[in-house]
Amino acid sequence: MSQDMIEQRPDKPEEDVAKETTEPRYVFTPPIDIFETDEGLVLRADLPGVTAETVELQVQDNKLTLFGHVAPYVPEGVKVLHQEYGVGDFLRSFILSDEVDHERISAKFNHGVLEVVLPRAPKPEPRRIQINSQ
Amino acid sequence: MPVFRWGHSWDAFRDLEREVDRLLQSVNLTFQGFRFGRQFPSLNLFELEEEYLLTAELPGIRVEDLELTIAGGVLTLKGKSHDTSAIPEERYRRQERVRGVWQRAITLPERVQEEKLSAELNLGILKIHLPKAEAVIPRQIQVADGDSSSVQAERGASPVATSNNQPTIRHSTTKSIPIE
């Protein structure tokens, strides 16, 4: 496993994360793909039910956080006959390495899939250090 | 001073509860083949007043890559997830999303008007509307006045009866459902 992006696991159980909102909501960890390109890394996350307006992507220090809010799409109070997946918001965060150029991170959203492009930071040129003799 | 500290021990129960939930869910026989492991796509089924609503999470799947067919009371969802062939395997650091071709067949609940099924795909969420047959929708029964000493159940116009007479014809053909 590469050290470029280390996933941050929440310390608390996932349900606790959403406590601050007015009503209890579930928060799920979305499945992701990460692959390397010549320019850097590309991250794709499955966020069904999330739109470009309800997704939040944040880089703070070296932590990349993605949060997707899902608006309920089933009428409230209907009878559930069978349930295989839960509906809630999506949250996942990663630690970025210095290799990623934080300033140039870009993202787009398409059919419920978020694609984040993480360009590699240009390698600093070797710098010669002048040694002064006294 | 408490001898036992319950603080975190409930977490274990929560896990157990979740596990039991999961096991119980997988026993459901309404959905064919959902006894072992998780099938893709996961489905939720709701009951509304006049229809059943089936929802599935299909992020990244376009309408042209999705095929819904219905034949003999079995609804088949078939599709292709994102094409990964453009990216060589060794370039992946992590791969969790579903890929490739998938298929899932569901036996429809009884008393659904198969010919009136409709589906929409929006923001990666598929919704299939299954209108209930009229016989299932609750309907008012007129009670006759006691004087006539007979109770009459009023049956509306009975398109239900006629449609029930010809399921064999309908079932023999496979029908594609247009997705909006």
HADDOCK unambig.tbl for C-alpha pairs under 7 A between the chains (distance, minus, plus):
assign (segid A and resid 1 and name CA) (segid B and resid 93 and name CA) 7.00 0.50 0.50
assign (segid A and resid 2 and name CA) (segid B and resid 93 and name CA) 6.97 0.50 0.50
assign (segid A and resid 31 and name CA) (segid B and resid 96 and name CA) 5.25 0.50 0.50
assign (segid A and resid 31 and name CA) (segid B and resid 97 and name CA) 5.38 0.50 0.50
assign (segid A and resid 32 and name CA) (segid B and resid 95 and name CA) 6.44 0.50 0.50
assign (segid A and resid 32 and name CA) (segid B and resid 96 and name CA) 5.35 0.50 0.50
assign (segid A and resid 32 and name CA) (segid B and resid 97 and name CA) 5.73 0.50 0.50
assign (segid A and resid 33 and name CA) (segid B and resid 94 and name CA) 5.21 0.50 0.50
assign (segid A and resid 33 and name CA) (segid B and resid 95 and name CA) 4.44 0.50 0.50
assign (segid A and resid 33 and name CA) (segid B and resid 96 and name CA) 5.75 0.50 0.50
assign (segid A and resid 33 and name CA) (segid B and resid 97 and name CA) 6.22 0.50 0.50
assign (segid A and resid 34 and name CA) (segid B and resid 92 and name CA) 5.87 0.50 0.50
assign (segid A and resid 34 and name CA) (segid B and resid 93 and name CA) 5.30 0.50 0.50
assign (segid A and resid 34 and name CA) (segid B and resid 94 and name CA) 5.00 0.50 0.50
assign (segid A and resid 34 and name CA) (segid B and resid 95 and name CA) 6.55 0.50 0.50
assign (segid A and resid 35 and name CA) (segid B and resid 91 and name CA) 5.27 0.50 0.50
assign (segid A and resid 35 and name CA) (segid B and resid 92 and name CA) 4.12 0.50 0.50
assign (segid A and resid 35 and name CA) (segid B and resid 93 and name CA) 5.36 0.50 0.50
assign (segid A and resid 35 and name CA) (segid B and resid 94 and name CA) 6.90 0.50 0.50
assign (segid A and resid 36 and name CA) (segid B and resid 91 and name CA) 5.06 0.50 0.50
assign (segid A and resid 36 and name CA) (segid B and resid 92 and name CA) 6.31 0.50 0.50
assign (segid A and resid 46 and name CA) (segid B and resid 59 and name CA) 5.75 0.50 0.50
assign (segid A and resid 47 and name CA) (segid B and resid 59 and name CA) 6.60 0.50 0.50
assign (segid A and resid 48 and name CA) (segid B and resid 57 and name CA) 6.02 0.50 0.50
assign (segid A and resid 48 and name CA) (segid B and resid 58 and name CA) 6.86 0.50 0.50
assign (segid A and resid 48 and name CA) (segid B and resid 59 and name CA) 5.09 0.50 0.50
assign (segid A and resid 48 and name CA) (segid B and resid 123 and name CA) 5.92 0.50 0.50
assign (segid A and resid 48 and name CA) (segid B and resid 124 and name CA) 4.79 0.50 0.50
assign (segid A and resid 48 and name CA) (segid B and resid 125 and name CA) 5.95 0.50 0.50
assign (segid A and resid 49 and name CA) (segid B and resid 123 and name CA) 5.14 0.50 0.50
assign (segid A and resid 49 and name CA) (segid B and resid 124 and name CA) 6.21 0.50 0.50
assign (segid A and resid 49 and name CA) (segid B and resid 125 and name CA) 6.17 0.50 0.50
assign (segid A and resid 50 and name CA) (segid B and resid 123 and name CA) 6.64 0.50 0.50
assign (segid A and resid 51 and name CA) (segid B and resid 123 and name CA) 6.93 0.50 0.50
assign (segid A and resid 78 and name CA) (segid B and resid 46 and name CA) 6.49 0.50 0.50
assign (segid A and resid 78 and name CA) (segid B and resid 47 and name CA) 6.21 0.50 0.50
assign (segid A and resid 78 and name CA) (segid B and resid 48 and name CA) 5.88 0.50 0.50
assign (segid A and resid 79 and name CA) (segid B and resid 46 and name CA) 5.58 0.50 0.50
assign (segid A and resid 79 and name CA) (segid B and resid 47 and name CA) 5.13 0.50 0.50
assign (segid A and resid 79 and name CA) (segid B and resid 48 and name CA) 6.82 0.50 0.50
assign (segid A and resid 80 and name CA) (segid B and resid 45 and name CA) 6.21 0.50 0.50
assign (segid A and resid 80 and name CA) (segid B and resid 46 and name CA) 4.56 0.50 0.50
assign (segid A and resid 80 and name CA) (segid B and resid 47 and name CA) 6.35 0.50 0.50
assign (segid A and resid 81 and name CA) (segid B and resid 45 and name CA) 5.41 0.50 0.50
assign (segid A and resid 81 and name CA) (segid B and resid 46 and name CA) 5.33 0.50 0.50
assign (segid A and resid 81 and name CA) (segid B and resid 47 and name CA) 6.56 0.50 0.50
assign (segid A and resid 82 and name CA) (segid B and resid 44 and name CA) 5.51 0.50 0.50
assign (segid A and resid 82 and name CA) (segid B and resid 45 and name CA) 4.95 0.50 0.50
assign (segid A and resid 82 and name CA) (segid B and resid 46 and name CA) 6.98 0.50 0.50
assign (segid A and resid 83 and name CA) (segid B and resid 43 and name CA) 6.58 0.50 0.50
assign (segid A and resid 83 and name CA) (segid B and resid 44 and name CA) 4.48 0.50 0.50
assign (segid A and resid 83 and name CA) (segid B and resid 45 and name CA) 6.38 0.50 0.50
assign (segid A and resid 84 and name CA) (segid B and resid 42 and name CA) 5.46 0.50 0.50
assign (segid A and resid 84 and name CA) (segid B and resid 43 and name CA) 5.49 0.50 0.50
assign (segid A and resid 84 and name CA) (segid B and resid 44 and name CA) 5.73 0.50 0.50
assign (segid A and resid 85 and name CA) (segid B and resid 42 and name CA) 6.06 0.50 0.50
assign (segid A and resid 85 and name CA) (segid B and resid 43 and name CA) 6.72 0.50 0.50
assign (segid A and resid 85 and name CA) (segid B and resid 44 and name CA) 6.69 0.50 0.50
assign (segid A and resid 110 and name CA) (segid B and resid 60 and name CA) 6.94 0.50 0.50
assign (segid A and resid 111 and name CA) (segid B and resid 59 and name CA) 6.08 0.50 0.50
assign (segid A and resid 111 and name CA) (segid B and resid 60 and name CA) 5.01 0.50 0.50
assign (segid A and resid 111 and name CA) (segid B and resid 123 and name CA) 4.85 0.50 0.50
assign (segid A and resid 111 and name CA) (segid B and resid 124 and name CA) 5.17 0.50 0.50
assign (segid A and resid 112 and name CA) (segid B and resid 59 and name CA) 4.82 0.50 0.50
assign (segid A and resid 112 and name CA) (segid B and resid 60 and name CA) 5.81 0.50 0.50
assign (segid A and resid 112 and name CA) (segid B and resid 123 and name CA) 4.85 0.50 0.50
assign (segid A and resid 112 and name CA) (segid B and resid 124 and name CA) 4.74 0.50 0.50
assign (segid A and resid 113 and name CA) (segid B and resid 59 and name CA) 5.88 0.50 0.50
assign (segid A and resid 113 and name CA) (segid B and resid 60 and name CA) 5.49 0.50 0.50
